[in-house]
Amino acid sequence: GQDLSDAAFPHMSVAECTFAGLPARLFRISFTGELGFEINVPARHGSALWEAIYEAGRTYDICPYGTETMHVLRAEKGYIIVGQDTDGTVTPQDAGLDWAIGKAKKDFVGKRSLQRPDIVAPNRKQLVGLLTEDRTKLEEGAQIVLDPKQQLPMTMAGHVTSSYDSDVLGRPIAMAVIIGGHGRMGETVHIPMPHGTVKATITSTNFYDPDGERLKA
């Protein structure tokens, strides 16, 4: 009986309901940037819920998928994984998530820290996207340099945080933290790899569906 239309049950909604005869909480949330729902039931009913969903979906060629697929989908939308695309130095501004900060609030825990001169400095390592010129898939953790002709030891400008082959885009994509990254859109950087140095262009982290329309699809 739950109305699942976008108007009645928009993204980030939650409802108490019954699903497959089981008492449940239904969440409209998404790890991947696709239209998605999460169904919570008591743990003892988990197997029955899975079987009911799978049986109902067979008519629609339902396809279970795992975490590796989820990682590719989330990276295509620029969705970060905290601890992989961030570390203890990355702020919401560095990750492009300053929209989530309550700017209208007079105060909150951490507000003063976010305004420190070193935290708002433009040369901080910031999260960006990377597209390799020769479509090489970069190694996660690979170091990045701005000038490959500089003397050794080279100055490292950042590193690759996530890297995947994107089926929908037909090419590899990557995310990285790079010094002053938000101000370097369109610039070329260089990533030393075992077989040679790879050139990549700095882009937005939103490789696919930048307006988030698929959350409503």
Phi and psi in degrees as a GROMACS rama.xvg file:
@    title "Ramachandran Plot"
@    xaxis  label "Phi"
@    yaxis  label "Psi"
@TYPE xy
-78.4986  127.42  GLN-2
-75.5205  116.378  ASP-3
-101.77  12.8477  LEU-4
-64.7359  157.624  SER-5
-62.5328  -32.9766  ASP-6
-71.5663  -40.7932  ALA-7
-86.5519  -26.4361  ALA-8
-139.968  69.7032  PHE-9
-72.2393  172.551  PRO-10
-51.7265  135.935  HIS-11
80.0597  15.6038  MET-12
-84.7163  159.228  SER-13
-143.096  146.416  VAL-14
-148.963  145.774  ALA-15
-84.9658  131.669  GLU-16
-156.225  -176.214  CYS-17
-117.05  131.088  THR-18
-130.33  123.001  PHE-19
54.0314  35.5754  ALA-20
79.7521  4.96765  GLY-21
-108.456  140.469  LEU-22
-65.7514  132.286  PRO-23
-147.926  160.044  ALA-24
-111.162  129.238  ARG-25
-109.422  125.69  LEU-26
-116.538  136.094  PHE-27
-101.455  92.0463  ARG-28
-136.029  170.018  ILE-29
-153.407  123.003  SER-30
-82.536  -20.9432  PHE-31
-109.088  -8.70427  THR-32
83.207  7.05871  GLY-33
-101.689  160.901  GLU-34
-58.4822  122.399  LEU-35
-151.457  158.909  GLY-36
-135.667  150.29  PHE-37
-122.133  130.437  GLU-38
-113.127  119.889  ILE-39
-105.187  126.785  ASN-40
-132.996  163.869  VAL-41
-53.6949  142.665  PRO-42
-54.42  -34.5196  ALA-43
-66.6677  -15.5281  ARG-44
-101.389  4.87043  HIS-45
-57.4142  -46.0841  GLY-46
-64.845  -42.4878  SER-47
-64.0782  -39.0373  ALA-48
-63.1122  -46.8865  LEU-49
-57.0641  -46.8357  TRP-50
-65.2105  -37.4053  GLU-51
-66.698  -42.8544  ALA-52
-64.477  -45.0806  ILE-53
-63.4231  -42.009  TYR-54
-64.8413  -43.3286  GLU-55
-65.6155  -28.9678  ALA-56
-88.807  -8.23377  GLY-57
-60.1998  -33.951  ARG-58
-60.9781  -27.8681  THR-59
-104.772  18.9596  TYR-60
56.9079  47.1046  ASP-61
-56.261  144.136  ILE-62
-135.937  105.651  CYS-63
-64.0933  143.25  PRO-64
-139.644  161.719  TYR-65
-108.631  -166.7  GLY-66
-68.6392  -31.3333  THR-67
-64.0061  -41.6615  GLU-68
-63.9384  -41.3037  THR-69
-60.0675  -38.2071  MET-70
-65.3739  -40.5836  HIS-71
-64.3156  -47.623  VAL-72
-60.5558  -43.4248  LEU-73
-68.4559  -36.4663  ARG-74
-67.7521  -35.2456  ALA-75
-59.3935  -31.7642  GLU-76
-91.9892  -3.24594  LYS-77
79.1165  19.5692  GLY-78
-78.4601  128.301  TYR-79
-89.8128  160.468  ILE-80
-112.36  117.309  ILE-81
-65.2132  128.071  VAL-82
99.4551  -17.8561  GLY-83
-109.042  -51.9657  GLN-84
-92.0559  -2.10956  ASP-85
-135.338  164.599  THR-86
-142.375  -167.221  ASP-87
-66.9279  -9.48042  GLY-88
-98.4229  -15.9179  THR-89
-83.0208  123.553  VAL-90
-94.1215  168.896  THR-91
-55.7184  -38.2067  PRO-92
-63.9024  -42.1662  GLN-93
-61.2053  -35.1634  ASP-94
-89.1715  3.45056  ALA-95
74.4646  24.0441  GLY-96
-113.542  23.9321  LEU-97
-65.9802  -15.5743  ASP-98
-64.0336  -21.2601  TRP-99
-85.2881  -6.10828  ALA-100
-85.0543  133.2  ILE-101
-74.7985  82.1094  GLY-102
-66.4953  -23.8766  LYS-103
-82.9915  -10.9931  ALA-104
-75.4873  138.568  LYS-105
-66.3646  -34.8859  LYS-106
-160.829  153.462  ASP-107
-161.484  161.664  PHE-108
-61.017  122.304  VAL-109
97.5313  -7.62447  GLY-110
-61.4156  -44.5743  LYS-111
-61.7976  -39.282  ARG-112
-62.708  -38.0217  SER-113
-69.6633  -12.1699  LEU-114
-103.536  1.55276  GLN-115
-63.9093  145.22  ARG-116
-55.7636  -39.0607  PRO-117
-73.3111  -21.8028  ASP-118
-81.0161  -28.6167  ILE-119
-101.839  7.01968  VAL-120
-62.707  140.144  ALA-121
-71.4232  -16.0211  PRO-122
-95.5266  18.5605  ASN-123
-71.9729  158.84  ARG-124
-72.6585  125.063  LYS-125
-127.791  148.478  GLN-126
-77.4923  128.694  LEU-127
-139.269  171.828  VAL-128
-97.5803  158.59  GLY-129
-133.939  134.709  LEU-130
-124.994  117.87  LEU-131
-74.516  142.149  THR-132
-65.5153  -38.9188  GLU-133
-97.5654  11.6201  ASP-134
63.9104  30.0183  ARG-135
-74.0638  139.485  THR-136
-83.2048  120.661  LYS-137
-75.174  155.449  LEU-138
-85.7685  134.004  GLU-139
-64.6311  134.105  GLU-140
93.3386  -9.84979  GLY-141
-61.9105  139.583  ALA-142
-80.8078  155.065  GLN-143
-123.816  135.982  ILE-144
-124.162  151.397  VAL-145
-86.2755  -33.7732  LEU-146
-128.992  106.878  ASP-147
-73.2682  -8.79113  PRO-148
-95.9096  0.79969  LYS-149
-68.8461  158.578  GLN-150
-70.4236  151.522  GLN-151
-77.312  146.633  LEU-152
-74.4415  134.374  PRO-153
-70.2096  153.536  MET-154
-85.3381  120.443  THR-155
-84.5859  131.997  MET-156
-97.5339  -8.02066  ALA-157
162.985  -164.985  GLY-158
-152.984  159.835  HIS-159
-77.8931  127.862  VAL-160
-99.8019  -35.5166  THR-161
-142.689  142.863  SER-162
-152.562  128.271  SER-163
-146.047  159.373  TYR-164
-88.6217  120.78  ASP-165
-97.1099  118.199  SER-166
-70.2882  -42.1544  ASP-167
-66.9265  -30.4459  VAL-168
-93.2351  -14.0498  LEU-169
68.6601  28.9104  GLY-170
-164.743  163.801  ARG-171
-73.3624  150.302  PRO-172
-132.243  156.774  ILE-173
-150.69  157.799  ALA-174
-121.638  152.174  MET-175
-153.765  156.291  ALA-176
-102.78  125.369  VAL-177
-133.615  141.33  ILE-178
-56.3051  123.239  ILE-179
61.2509  28.8865  GLY-180
-56.7721  -39.8316  GLY-181
-63.8475  -23.7424  HIS-182
-96.5623  8.84853  GLY-183
-114.581  18.5405  ARG-184
-54.119  131.064  MET-185
88.4357  -10.6845  GLY-186
-75.6982  157.956  GLU-187
-100.516  133.212  THR-188
-121.585  170.826  VAL-189
-128.641  134.798  HIS-190
-123.223  107.554  ILE-191
-65.3435  125.307  PRO-192
-124.761  165.906  MET-193
-54.3515  -33.5667  PRO-194
-95.1128  -0.292881  HIS-195
142.479  177.431  GLY-196
-87.9803  131.701  THR-197
-106.705  135.431  VAL-198
-90.3912  141.38  LYS-199
-142.407  149.392  ALA-200
-99.6523  134.276  THR-201
-77.0089  129.266  ILE-202
-134.089  179.352  THR-203
-65.9781  157.896  SER-204
-79.1606  -9.37836  THR-205
-89.4197  89.1752  ASN-206
-80.5677  -26.9301  PHE-207
-144.779  135.951  TYR-208
54.345  57.7634  ASP-209
-62.8664  -23.3143  PRO-210
-90.1124  0.804866  ASP-211
68.7004  27.1859  GLY-212
-67.2678  -26.2048  GLU-213
-72.5112  -15.9315  ARG-214
-66.6081  -19.1982  LEU-215
-110.74  2.3745  LYS-216
